[in-house]
């Protein structure tokens, strides 16, 4: 367990909880604790889906600027790789993931939310990539994941201006997928994740890997990725369970084992 980031598990849902008062600033220690929690969530068979949460008040207001202010070019050449990969560890969790966004998700906090498969935001949440206002650009995936999610022109508007986006506009842009009252954000995220707590874990993994890998290649290569993943699932016990259950009882009644 980390000092500022912990993983807890209940009923198949793992929660990666950031808790560095007051704003969950992502300093080097927090980045590395996020990596450790993501690796644990990825490898723990008791975790079938993951919620990323910063608590009731704030998701994460960005990087620790005080820590970065005195860093040189040489310093950041060394640190930028681990910074990126610490959040990419969340994107690489081979299970359904959802960000439960309260308060602010800015800079590195927004980039962390972008690493999730699905985003649920409080109705008073604010999101954005304000790095340009510091004379820099997003450095933990923002220029890449944001443009893939909402399109390059909309991403450029947010990154060029550094403006904050409220929950309603975030939903309109596709930056978040659902907006709920602030008090309901975590419960809504757990409810979404719980859908998969008894799901076909290997099929869910194959679906996620096919989609994510396919986004970075041409259509022909993407179809080949899908074909191989599809065929591979015929070696799983869950495929037999699912198909036999469908023949005997109709859809949606299979009791998967995750194998």
Backbone torsions as a table, in degrees:
resi	resn	phi	psi	omega
1	UNK	NA	136.8	179.8
2	UNK	-87.0	171.6	177.3
3	UNK	-72.8	-36.1	-174.8
4	UNK	-118.2	-12.8	-178.4
5	UNK	-134.3	128.3	-179.2
6	UNK	-133.7	155.3	173.5
7	UNK	-114.2	123.2	173.0
8	UNK	-118.8	152.4	-175.8
9	UNK	-130.0	131.8	176.2
10	UNK	-147.4	123.0	175.6
11	UNK	54.4	41.1	176.0
12	UNK	85.7	-6.7	-179.3
13	UNK	-106.6	122.5	175.5
14	UNK	-95.6	137.1	176.6
15	UNK	-113.2	117.6	171.1
16	UNK	-88.0	109.7	-171.7
17	UNK	-109.7	119.0	173.6
18	UNK	-87.1	134.6	-178.7
19	UNK	-149.9	71.8	174.9
20	UNK	-122.6	93.1	-177.5
21	UNK	-59.1	148.5	3.3
22	UNK	-96.3	-21.9	-168.3
23	UNK	-119.4	12.8	-178.4
24	UNK	55.1	40.0	178.2
25	UNK	-59.5	136.5	-173.0
26	UNK	-90.9	78.3	174.1
27	UNK	-77.6	-179.9	-176.3
28	UNK	-58.7	-42.0	-179.4
29	UNK	-62.4	-44.2	179.1
30	UNK	-64.1	-41.6	178.1
31	UNK	-56.8	-46.0	-177.8
32	UNK	-71.9	-30.2	175.9
33	UNK	-72.6	-32.2	172.5
34	UNK	-62.6	-44.3	178.0
35	UNK	-57.9	-48.5	-178.0
36	UNK	-61.8	-41.9	179.7
37	UNK	-66.6	-37.9	179.1
38	UNK	-65.8	-41.8	178.2
39	UNK	-63.7	-42.0	178.3
40	UNK	-63.7	-43.6	178.9
41	UNK	-63.1	-36.7	-178.8
42	UNK	-68.4	-34.2	-172.1
43	UNK	-100.8	-12.8	-178.4
44	UNK	-82.9	115.3	-177.0
45	UNK	-67.7	-17.7	176.8
46	UNK	-74.6	-16.2	179.2
47	UNK	-94.9	117.1	-179.6
48	UNK	-107.2	-18.5	175.9
49	UNK	-156.4	160.5	-169.3
50	UNK	-132.9	135.5	170.8
51	UNK	-107.4	132.5	172.8
52	UNK	-106.5	123.6	-169.7
53	UNK	-142.5	140.1	178.0
54	UNK	-106.0	5.9	-178.5
55	UNK	103.3	-177.6	-172.7
56	UNK	-72.4	-24.0	-172.1
57	UNK	-100.6	-36.6	-174.5
58	UNK	-153.6	140.8	175.2
59	UNK	-77.3	-66.9	173.4
60	UNK	-171.2	124.4	-173.8
61	UNK	-87.8	8.8	174.5
62	UNK	121.0	-171.6	179.6
63	UNK	-69.6	163.2	177.0
64	UNK	-82.2	97.2	-174.3
65	UNK	-65.8	-33.4	177.8
66	UNK	-60.7	-37.8	178.9
67	UNK	-70.2	-35.2	-176.7
68	UNK	-82.1	-24.7	-168.7
69	UNK	-56.1	-35.7	-176.4
70	UNK	-98.8	7.9	-179.2
71	UNK	-79.0	138.8	178.1
72	UNK	-89.5	174.2	174.1
73	UNK	-56.7	-45.4	-179.6
74	UNK	-61.8	-39.5	178.0
75	UNK	-61.0	-45.3	-175.8
76	UNK	-75.8	-26.7	172.3
77	UNK	-57.9	-40.5	179.9
78	UNK	-73.6	-37.0	-171.3
79	UNK	-88.9	-26.1	-171.9
80	UNK	-62.4	-35.6	177.9
81	UNK	-64.0	-54.1	176.5
82	UNK	-60.3	-35.2	176.5
83	UNK	-59.2	-52.0	-179.6
84	UNK	-60.9	-46.6	-174.2
85	UNK	-70.9	-24.5	178.5
86	UNK	-65.6	-38.7	177.1
87	UNK	-80.2	-34.2	177.2
88	UNK	-62.0	-24.4	175.4
89	UNK	-61.5	-32.0	176.5
90	UNK	-71.1	-44.7	178.2
91	UNK	-61.3	-26.9	-175.9
92	UNK	-88.4	-3.0	176.4
93	UNK	-59.0	120.8	-172.7
94	UNK	-83.6	42.1	-177.5
95	UNK	-143.1	160.4	177.0
96	UNK	-60.2	135.0	-179.3
97	UNK	-130.4	146.8	179.7
98	UNK	-139.7	134.8	175.3
99	UNK	-93.7	128.9	176.8
100	UNK	-102.3	101.3	-167.0
101	UNK	-100.6	114.8	172.8
102	UNK	-116.8	154.4	175.0
103	UNK	60.3	-116.3	-175.8
104	UNK	-111.1	137.3	167.5
105	UNK	-128.9	90.0	-171.2
106	UNK	-122.8	147.9	177.0
107	UNK	55.0	-121.9	178.9
108	UNK	-60.5	-28.8	176.4
109	UNK	-67.0	-40.7	175.2
110	UNK	-66.0	-40.2	178.7
111	UNK	-63.5	-35.6	175.2
112	UNK	-64.6	-43.8	178.3
113	UNK	-62.2	-35.6	179.3
114	UNK	-64.9	-20.3	179.9
115	UNK	-76.1	-14.7	179.4
116	UNK	-81.5	159.5	177.1
117	UNK	-75.3	-27.3	-171.6
118	UNK	-147.6	147.4	-176.7
119	UNK	-131.5	125.3	175.2
120	UNK	-114.4	125.2	-174.5
121	UNK	-117.4	149.1	171.0
122	UNK	-68.9	151.9	-177.4
123	UNK	-67.7	-13.2	176.3
124	UNK	-110.8	15.9	-178.1
125	UNK	-72.8	155.6	175.0
126	UNK	-129.8	130.8	178.9
127	UNK	-123.1	158.2	176.9
128	UNK	168.7	168.3	176.7
129	UNK	-122.2	81.4	-173.3
130	UNK	-88.1	17.5	-175.7
131	UNK	-58.6	-31.8	-177.9
132	UNK	-59.2	-27.6	179.5
133	UNK	-72.1	-11.8	176.0
134	UNK	-103.4	2.7	-178.8
135	UNK	82.2	19.4	178.5
136	UNK	-133.0	-173.8	175.9
137	UNK	-124.5	166.5	173.6
138	UNK	-56.5	136.6	-175.6
139	UNK	-125.3	6.1	-179.6
140	UNK	-122.3	34.4	175.2
141	UNK	109.7	-5.3	-174.2
142	UNK	-60.6	-43.1	-178.4
143	UNK	-68.5	-24.6	-176.4
144	UNK	-95.0	-51.6	-176.8
145	UNK	-71.2	-37.6	-179.0
146	UNK	-65.4	-43.7	-179.5
147	UNK	-66.7	-33.7	176.9
148	UNK	-71.1	-30.7	-176.7
149	UNK	-80.0	-47.8	-172.6
150	UNK	-114.2	-0.5	-179.3
151	UNK	97.2	151.2	-173.1
152	UNK	-65.3	-38.9	-176.0
153	UNK	-69.0	-41.1	178.2
154	UNK	-68.5	-39.0	177.5
155	UNK	-63.6	-40.8	179.0
156	UNK	-63.2	-39.5	177.5
157	UNK	-59.0	-48.2	-178.2
158	UNK	-67.0	-40.7	-176.6
159	UNK	-76.2	-40.3	179.4
160	UNK	-65.1	-41.2	-176.3
161	UNK	-86.7	-27.8	-175.8
162	UNK	70.5	14.0	-174.4
163	UNK	-74.4	155.7	175.2
164	UNK	-84.7	144.7	-178.6
165	UNK	-118.1	127.4	-179.5
166	UNK	-77.7	175.3	-173.3
167	UNK	-63.4	-40.4	-178.0
168	UNK	-63.4	-45.2	179.0
169	UNK	-69.5	-36.1	177.4
170	UNK	-59.2	-40.6	177.8
171	UNK	-66.4	-42.2	179.2
172	UNK	-63.2	-39.8	-179.9
173	UNK	-72.7	-21.7	-172.2
174	UNK	89.1	10.9	177.3
175	UNK	-71.2	-33.1	170.2
176	UNK	-123.4	162.8	-174.2
177	UNK	-107.4	-18.0	-178.2
178	UNK	-156.7	143.4	177.0
179	UNK	-122.9	130.6	180.0
180	UNK	-135.4	165.5	173.9
181	UNK	-56.0	147.0	-173.5
182	UNK	-53.8	-39.5	-177.0
183	UNK	-69.0	-13.0	-174.9
184	UNK	-106.3	1.1	-171.6
185	UNK	-60.9	-51.9	-175.8
186	UNK	-64.5	-44.8	179.9
187	UNK	-61.6	-38.5	178.3
188	UNK	-65.5	-38.4	178.8
189	UNK	-67.3	-42.5	177.7
190	UNK	-63.3	-40.3	178.6
191	UNK	-61.5	-41.7	177.7
192	UNK	-63.2	-47.4	-177.8
193	UNK	-65.3	-33.8	-176.6
194	UNK	-65.5	-20.5	176.0
195	UNK	-55.6	-27.1	-171.3
196	UNK	-106.0	4.2	-174.2
197	UNK	-66.2	-23.6	176.9
198	UNK	-124.7	25.9	-178.4
199	UNK	-82.3	179.7	177.6
200	UNK	-79.3	92.2	-168.6
201	UNK	-58.8	-41.2	-177.5
202	UNK	-72.1	-33.0	176.4
203	UNK	-70.3	-39.2	176.4
204	UNK	-62.7	-42.0	177.5
205	UNK	-61.1	-44.9	-178.8
206	UNK	-64.3	-38.7	178.7
207	UNK	-63.6	-45.5	-179.2
208	UNK	-64.2	-45.6	-178.8
209	UNK	-65.7	-37.0	179.4
210	UNK	-65.5	-45.5	-179.6
211	UNK	-66.0	-51.6	-175.7
212	UNK	-64.7	-42.7	179.3
213	UNK	-69.0	-37.2	-177.7
214	UNK	-67.7	-25.4	-179.7
215	UNK	-65.5	-22.5	-175.6
216	UNK	-100.6	8.9	-176.4
217	UNK	-134.1	173.6	176.7
218	UNK	-73.3	167.0	-174.5
219	UNK	-60.2	-42.5	-177.9
220	UNK	-61.2	-44.5	178.3
221	UNK	-66.1	-40.1	178.3
222	UNK	-61.5	-40.7	177.9
223	UNK	-65.1	-34.3	177.4
224	UNK	-68.9	-39.2	174.9
225	UNK	-58.8	-47.1	179.3
226	UNK	-60.9	-45.0	-178.4
227	UNK	-58.3	-45.6	-179.0
228	UNK	-66.0	-41.8	178.1
229	UNK	-64.7	-43.0	179.6
230	UNK	-59.5	-50.2	-178.8
231	UNK	-63.4	-39.1	-178.4
232	UNK	-61.3	-30.0	-178.9
233	UNK	-68.1	-15.3	177.1
234	UNK	-74.5	-2.6	173.9
235	UNK	-96.5	1.8	-175.0
236	UNK	-98.2	152.2	176.5
237	UNK	-67.1	-36.2	-178.8
238	UNK	-63.0	-32.4	177.6
239	UNK	-62.8	-43.9	178.5
240	UNK	-64.1	-44.2	179.3
241	UNK	-60.7	-47.3	-176.9
242	UNK	-62.7	-45.8	-177.4
243	UNK	-71.7	-40.5	178.5
244	UNK	-65.4	-38.3	178.0
245	UNK	-65.8	-39.6	179.5
246	UNK	-62.5	-44.9	-179.2
247	UNK	-63.9	-40.2	-175.2
248	UNK	-82.3	-38.7	-168.3
249	UNK	-127.3	-4.2	-176.3
250	UNK	90.7	178.2	-173.1
251	UNK	-74.8	152.0	169.6
252	UNK	82.8	11.7	-177.6
253	UNK	-115.3	1.5	-177.4
254	UNK	-68.0	143.4	175.4
255	UNK	-109.9	94.1	-174.1
256	UNK	-76.1	155.9	178.2
257	UNK	-107.5	-8.7	-177.3
258	UNK	75.3	26.4	-177.3
259	UNK	-131.9	NA	NA
